[in-house]
Amino acid sequence: MSDSVVIVGAGQAASQLVASLRSEGYAGGITVIGEETHIPYQRPPLSKAYLKGDIAPDRLFIKPPDFYRDAGCTLKLATRATAIDRKARSVTLSDGSRLPWTKLVLATGSRVRKLPLPGAEDPSCRYLRGIDDVDALRPRMVTGARLAIIGAGYIGLEVAAVAVKRGLKVTVIEAAPRVLARAASPQVSEFFEDEHRRAGVDLRCYVRTESIDRVGDALAINTSSGIVPADIVLIGVGILPNTELAGDAGLEVDNGIRVNAFAQTDDPDIYAIGDCANLPNSFALQGRVRLESVQNAIDQAKHAALAIVGRPRAYDEVPWFWSDQYDLKLQIAGLSAPQDQIVVRGDRASRSFAAFHLRDGTVTSVEAVNAAPEYMMGRRLIAARARVAPERLADRAIPMKDMT
């Protein structure tokens, strides 16, 4: 059998892997299997620019269609991988065919976490994960419509920012005591809560959603603090890694498909990259982490390509993330922990500030709001595992470039 790489999944990681394999000199066959009908596209703009209608669908594509043809890559879209035969080195597809491989890469990504509540299956209850989800949601986002969002993570707050600007009546329901509870510090959460309320969002934290009832043409969301009427409900309560294919094949799974620093699973000819992968990372408190970010998908794909062509290099990059809400850009680098000391640099009232996290004096994370210098220098400090005095970080009279 001639060399061939089969990639299961057709997202950011898969597209980058195709590009990296070819740029690193891989000459074998490449096949990408994707369940959606679309070629690989970016997901972050879905809840922002694409939802607004500011960009056309083809601007979401990571690479143009001709790229895959010119790269000698076969795209099998609207196709699902149903089983892996490790002994025969083949993947069974939803059409019943079997595809051989010499190296297999699982870039299966993640899916929305469904809300297990009575009434959540109503057609007016939507999730947002792909292009088709936005295409179905956008026509209903008209001035005066009542939109209830369950979940105040990135997706929920980004959609709330778009919707309230379009004239919708927006209510956000969050079970945790604050927004962005898993992603941001209390200081940053409080800032975004104030911003959303100032924009007109009815934000309700520490409120439990109990059920959803159909009332004529509308919905009634029964919560621990009363009934929230809505015309549309968007559910954004997180995502789950797609690990079933790997688990059924006997690969090690633990909050993602476990891989080493070269993106290899416990089968050295099978790799996992992107949202679905649980990887070692020295910046993580426990030494391993599953990252839901574009940066990880791209960087891990590059390292997997190097391993496949025989030039392995361990992956241990500083994780980074971002979110756009209104005219605010939140940029986060590093991985924080609850016990970290938090040092705020700048005035939140100015809408430009940063929160630095320190652990035993070492910078572990930075959250920057409209503060690019703090974010960029913060990433460098984290990578260098730099120790910086808290009072220096807090003093805006000291330029970030002078931090050591």
N, C-alpha and C positions, 0 to 999 in steps of 0.2 A: 504494500500500500504506500503510495506517495505521501509525503508530508502534508498534513492539513490541520488547520486550527478551526475548530467549530466554537462559535461564541453564542451562548444561549442568553438572549436578552438584547434589546436594540435601543439602548439609551445612551447617556453621556459616556459611560465607561466603555461600552462596546465601540462607539464611533472613535474614541481616542485610541483604543487598542488597535483598530484597523490601521489608523494613521501611523501609530508608533511601530507596529510590526513592519510595515513597508519602509519607513524611514530608517529602521535598524537593519534593513537588508534581508528580511524574511522573504523567501521566494516561493513558499508553498501555497497551497490553496487556503482561502479564508471564506467561511460561511457564517453569516449572522442570521439568527433565528429570532423573530420578534412577533409577539402576539397582536400588536396593534397594526393597523393598515398604513401608518405613517413611517417614513424613514426616521432615523434617530433625531430627536429634537430636544431643545432646552426646556426644562420644567420651571425654573425660577420665574420667568416672565409670565407664566400662566396666571398667577394671582395678582399680577401687577399690570404691566404694559399690555399684555394680550387681553386681559379681562377688560381693560379700559377701551380696547379697540384701537390702540395707538399703533399696533404692528399687525401685519398680515401673517397668515399661517406659515408661509414659506420663509419668513424671517426668523422663525423659531428653529429651522433646521440647522443642525450643527455643521453639517457639510452639505453641499448641493448634491442632487441625485447623481450627477456625472462623476463625482468623486469616487463613489463605490465601484462604478463600472471601470473607471480608469485605474483603480487600485486592484482590479482583478478580484473583487469581493462579490460573492453571491449573497443577495438579500432574500431571505425567505420570510416575508411578512404575512400577517394574518395566520400565523402558524405557531403552534405550541409544542414545546418539547414535553413529552409525557413520561419518558423513562430513560435512564442511563444504564447501559450494559458495560460495566467496567472491564470485564473479561474479554468481551468481543470488541471493545473500544468503539461503541456506536451509540447513537442517540435515536430513540424512537420518536417520531413526530406525530402530530395529531391527524395527519392524513394516512397514517399507517406505515409510511416509509421509514427506512432506517438510514442514518447518515453516519459514515465512518469518520473517525478522527484519530490523529496522533497526539494532539494536545486539545484538551477541552477547557473552555473558560466559562464559568458561570457568572454572568452579569445580570442576574435575574431581578435585581432591584427590590422594590418593596411595593406594598399595596396599602390602601387606606384601612385603618382600623374601623370596623363597623360598630355602630352603637347598638348594643343589645337591649333595646327598649321597645315596649309596646308602641306601635304606630310609626316607628322609625323607617319602616319599609314603604311608607306613603310616597307616591311619585314626586311630590313636591319637596321631599327631603333629599337633598343632593350632597354629593361628595365632590371634591376637586382634586384630581390626580393627573388628568390628561387633557389633551386638546379637545376631545369630544365632550368632556365634562364642562369645559368653559363654553363651548359652542351651544350647549343645551341651557346653560345658566344665564348667559349674557342677555338673550332676548327678554328675559323676565325681570331684568334689573332696570325697571322704569321708574321715573320720578313718582314718588308717593307710595311705592310698594313697600310693604313691611318685610324686612329681611331679618330673620333670627339666625344667629351664628352660635353653634354650640362648640365651645373650645376657643380659648384665647392664646393659641400658639402663633407661630409665624403666619400660617395660612389664614387663620381666622382674622387676625388683626390686619393683614394686608388686604384681604377682601373687604373688611369693614371700612378701611380708609378709602378704597375705590368707591364703594357703594354709597357712603354718606356724601361724598363729593358729587355723586350723580343724582342726589336728591332723594335717596331711599331713606326710610325710617329704620334705623339699624339698632338691634339689640344684641349684645354679646353676652352669652351665659357661660361662666367658667366655674368648674367645681373647686378648683384650687383657690387659696386665699388671695392670689394675685395673678396677673397676666404673665405670660412667658416664664412660668414658674420653673420649667425644666431648663430653660435656655439662658436666663439673665439673672443678674443680681437684684435684690429688692430695690436698690436705688434706681436701676434702669427700668424695672417694672413700674415703679411709682411714676416715673417720668412719662412713660407711654400711656399709662392709665389717664394721667392728667391731659395729655394731648388728645386722646380719643374722646374724652368727655367734653373737652373744649370744642371739638369739631362737631359735637352733637350726637355722639354714640351713647346709647344707654348701656352702660357697662355694669354687669352684675357678677361680682366675684363671690366665691364661697357659696355658690348656689348649685344645688343638685337638680339635674333634669330627671324627671320620674316617668313621664310618658308623653305621647303626642297624639292628640285626637283630631279627627277630621270634623270640621264644623262648616257645613255648606261648602263654599268655594275656598275656605280658609282653613288654617290649622290653629290649634290651641296647644301650646307647650305647657305642660303641667310641671312646675318646678317647686322646690322647697320654699320659695318666697312668693309663690303666686302663679297666675296664668299669664303667659306671654303670647299674644295673638300674632300670627304671621301669615304672609302669603307664600313665602319661600323659607325653607330652612336649609342652611348649609352646615353640615357636620364636619368638624375638623378636630378630631380627637387623637391624632397621631397616625403613624404608619407601622406596618409589620414587615420584617424582612421575608422575602420569598425563599424559603429554605427547604420546602417539601421535596423538590426534585433531588437535592443533595442528600437529605435525610433518608429518602427511600433507596438511594444508592449506597447507603452505609457510610457516608462521609460524616465526619464529626460536626455536630451542630450545637451551638450554645449562644442564643441571642445573635444569630447569624451563622454563616458557614465559617468555621475556624480555619484560619490560614496562618502561614508563617510570614516573615518579613519580606519574602519574595512572592507573596500572593498564592503560594501553593497550599492546597489542602493536604490532608493526610495521605492522599494519593498523589505522588509527585508529578503525575501527568495531567492533573485536574487543578485548575486555578479558580479563585473566586475574587471578584473585584466590585467595588461600589457599595451601595446601600446594604447589599446582602452579606457583606463580608465582616467577620469579627477578626480584627487584626492586632498584632502587637504594636504598642505605641508608648515610647518612654515618657511622653508628656501626660499620659493617663495615670491617674492615681493608682489604679489596680494593674497597670501595665498592659492592659488590652482594652479595646474599645470598638464599637461599631459606629461609623460616622455616616451621617446623612448629609452629605455636602458635595457640591460640584467639584471642589478642590480635591477631595479624596478620590472621587471617581476618576478624575484626570490623572492625578499623580500615581495612583495605584495601577492604573492601566499602563502607564509608561514603564513602571517597574516590572509588571508582568511580562511586557514585551521583551524587556532586557533578559529576563530569566528564560523565556522561551527560545531566544536566539543564542543562549549560552553565555551571556555576560551579566550574571545576576548582580544586583546591587540592592542592599537592604533599604527598605522604605521606612523612614522615621521622620516625616515632615511635621511641622507645626500645623495643626488643624485650624482652618478659618472658615467663617460663615458670614452671611450678611442678610439684611432685610431692609426693604424700602417701604416706608409708610409716610404718606403725605409728602412733605419736602424734607423728610428726615432719612438719613442713611445710617443704619446701625451696622457697624462692622465689629465682629468678634474674632479674636485670635486666641489660641490656647484652650486649655481645658481646666476649668475651675473646680473647687470642692467647697462644701459648706463651711469648713473650718478656716478657709482662707481669710486673711485680712484684706479689707477693701479700702482703697484709697481713691477718693474722687478728686479729679483734677478739672478745674473749671466750674462754671456756674450753670446749673441746669436751667435757670431762667433765661439764659442766653441761647439755649437750644444748641449749644456746642460744648460738649464735656466728655470726659472719659472716666471709666471706673477701672482701676488696676487691681488685680488680685495678687496677693503675695502669700507665699507659704514658707515659713521659716526665713523670711527676708528675700526669697527668690521670686521674681516675677513669673507667674504661671498663666495669667490670662489678662486680656484687656477687652473692654467693651467701649467702643468709641461711637458717639453720636455726633454726626457732622464734624468730626475731628480727625481728619486724615493724618496729620503729623503724629498724633498720639497712637493711632492705629498702626501706621507703618513702623514707627520706632518700637512700639510695643511688641510687634512680631519679632523684631530683631533681638530685643531683650529676652523674650521667651526662648528663642532658638539658642541664645548664648547662655541660657540659665543664669542670667545676670542677677546680682543682688543690688538693689537700689534702696536707699533710705526713703521711707514713706514721705518724709517732709519734702524731699527733693521732687518726688513725683507730684506732690500736691501743689508745688509752687510754680505757677505759670510764668513767673518772671524768669525761670530757668528754661531755656529752649529744650525741646525734646532731644535735639541732636547732641546735647551736652550730657545726657543721662548715661551713666556708666555703672 
